[in-house]
Structures are given as structure tokens and as C-alpha cells.
Amino acid sequence: MKKITQISIAIFATALIASCGSSSKDDKAGVNDKKAALEKLKSDKAKNEAEIARLQAELEKVDSATANAAKIKLVSVAPVTTQDFKHYIDLMGKVDADNISYISPRMGPAQVKAVYVTQGQAVKKGQLLLKLDDAILRQSVTAATQQLEGIKTQLGYAKNLYQRQQNLWKEGIGTEVQLITARTNVTSLENQLAAAGENVKTLQEQLKTSNVYSDVTGIADVVAIRVGETFSGMGATGPQIKIVNTSSLKAVVNVPENYLTRMHKGSPVVITIPDAGKTVNSSISLISQSIDPTQRGFVAEAKIPYDPILKPSQSAVVKILDYAAANAIVIPVNVVQSDETGKYVFVLSKGSNGKTIAHRVIVTIGEVYGETVEIKAGLKAGDELVTEGFQNLYEGQGITTKL
């Protein structure tokens, strides 16, 4: 039993020694493996860091190019040129005729006995248009003529009596008073005869007024009167007879008084009649000498050449030239911007690095007409003016004219 125990102890000791030796070898191998793995990781890390650095550098370049590209703005430009600049006063007027006659009776309203003209008929100056009631005037002429003849008879008798009285006076018969009385009667009747003669002429002239004549040559544009009606010249709806001569037309416009010093007789005018599709060049032929207290303006007229298509009272656009400048710098008015320093525009310029940039230019403007403005100072011919994309530009900003 003792021997068995000794043998067991020996076997256990041997196993223990063998086990310890094996464990020591395994621990050494694990450390080496870990060291190898660590070295590999360190090597991979160095490679990864280098790759990261390279990618970061490339990204920074791309981002920088992208940022710079974002700052460059696409615009449109046009060269600044010189041209003749004109400013007009634009007003609404109408076409009118120089010879428009509103026929009226010379002796006041009277009943119409006959009408010799129809609407649209061509008439000549002096042509008979109407016959008015003249019965009373004829009676007056007849009575005055009879009175005249009676005075003539009395005058003849008075002259004969005076001649006889003179003959008697030469023979010493009669008195001087009788001679003077006879001569006075002759003189008085001569005066009465002269007055009666003038009265007859007046009544005859009045009788002629019962005939209504045209005082111009033209077209009977309005004939609003019939036999039996009373002719007064103007009816409830306007003139009863209107004669229009369109051989001499004009444009008539009311001009606000603040333009009084900007125009004169002879100022060029462009007249457009939209309904007729006509545009003519003319000049101011008349400027009224007074200001209308109601409209606060004055009347200006310009002649229009004869055209059968044009009619009085047609609407007309009248453009009166009040300012002109030769070889002026003219640009679109919408490109001019404003701030507290004044008016400015942007032009294309070259920066110190040779790149294209926007340059802010202060300008002095003149007259504005339509969509253009005259530039008095700040720009010169040949400048590249930014005409599109100028909003939100700033001095020195990169710009391009290409996509």
C-alpha cells in the first residue's frame, strides 16, 4: 500500500512537471502572436493615416474650387455706345380742321321755309343752304320803299316851289322869309330822303339774311334741321348745320403749364393717329397766349397734311420734342441702381489677378425717356456694361459671361 502511494505521488509529480512545462510554452507563443498583430495594426494605421491625409488634401482642393466657383456670378454685358438722344412730351390730343363752320342765322332764330342741302353733300362757299321766313321783312321793305317814293315826290314839289320863290324874289316880289322857308323845306326833305334811302338799304340787307349761305367750302357734316322748324344755329344735341373742310387739318393738344418753357413755336412734333395707323412729322404752329384756369394748361397746335382717311375729332398721340443731345451715352434705365451715395451701375473689369470682376461705377444721369436714360458722367464708349445679373453684385465680385 505504501508502495502504491509512492508510485501515485511520483506519477502526479511527473504530470505536474510536464503540465507546467507545456503551459510556459503556450504563454510565450501567445505573446509573440500578439506582438505580431500589434505591429501589423501599427503598419496598417500608418498606411491609413497617409491615405486619409491624401484624400483630405484632395477634398480641400475640390471644396476650394467649388467655393470659388460659387462666388463667380453669371451676367450679360453689352458695350456702351453713343447715339442721338431725344426726349419727348407725350400727350393725348385730337385731330381738328382749320375750316369748320357752324352755320347760324344772321338775324336770329327764324322758321325754315326750304332746305337746299343734305348731310354728306359737298358745298361751296356762298352756296344757299336754307330759306327762312321773310314775310315780315318783305313787308317792311315794301313800306320803306313806298315811304321813300313819297319823300321823293314831296322833295320834287318843294324844289319846284323854292325855284318859283327864287324867281319872284329876283323880281322883287315876295319876302325873304318866304324864300328861306322854301329853301329850308327842300333841305329838310333831302335829309329825309337820304335817311329813307338808308332805311330801305338796311331792310333789304335784312331781307337777304333770310337766305342762309355756307361761308366755307367743304362737306355738310351735320344737317339737323327740317322745314317748319326754327333755325337758331344750335339745337339741343349740337349744331344744326356743320360744314367741315378737311383740306387743312391740325392736331390740337392741351399742354400742362409746367411745360411752358420747354417748348416753342416751331418745336418738332411726332403725331400718331392710332385708329388710322398714321404717323406724321410736324412742328408746333400755334401756342395759346393764356393758361386755362380749369385745366391749368395751354393749347398747342401742329399742322397735319391732308389725308382723306383722317377725320376731325380722331384721337391723336402728340409727342413734342423738348430735349435733344447728339452723341450721348444712352443705356437702359433698368440697369441703374441707387443707394445713399447716388446712382451707380456695374461694368466688366479685370482684377489684379487677371480675372474678370464686377466694377461699381457712380454715374450722373440726364433725361429719362421710355426705357432709356442719358448718362452725363461716369461711363464712356466701349465700357462693358452689365445688363443682366447685376442684382446683388458687389465691387470686385468674380463674374463670367459664359455658362
Helices and strands as residue ranges (DSSP letters): H 2-71, E 73-74, E 76-79, E 82-102, E 110-115, E 122-123, E 128-132, H 135-170, H 176-208, E 211-213, E 218-223, E 230-231, E 234-235, E 238-239, E 241-256, G 257-262, E 268-273, G 274-276, E 278-287, E 297-304, E 315-332, G 333-335, E 337-339, E 342-350, E 356-362, E 364-369, E 372-377, E 384-388, E 399-400
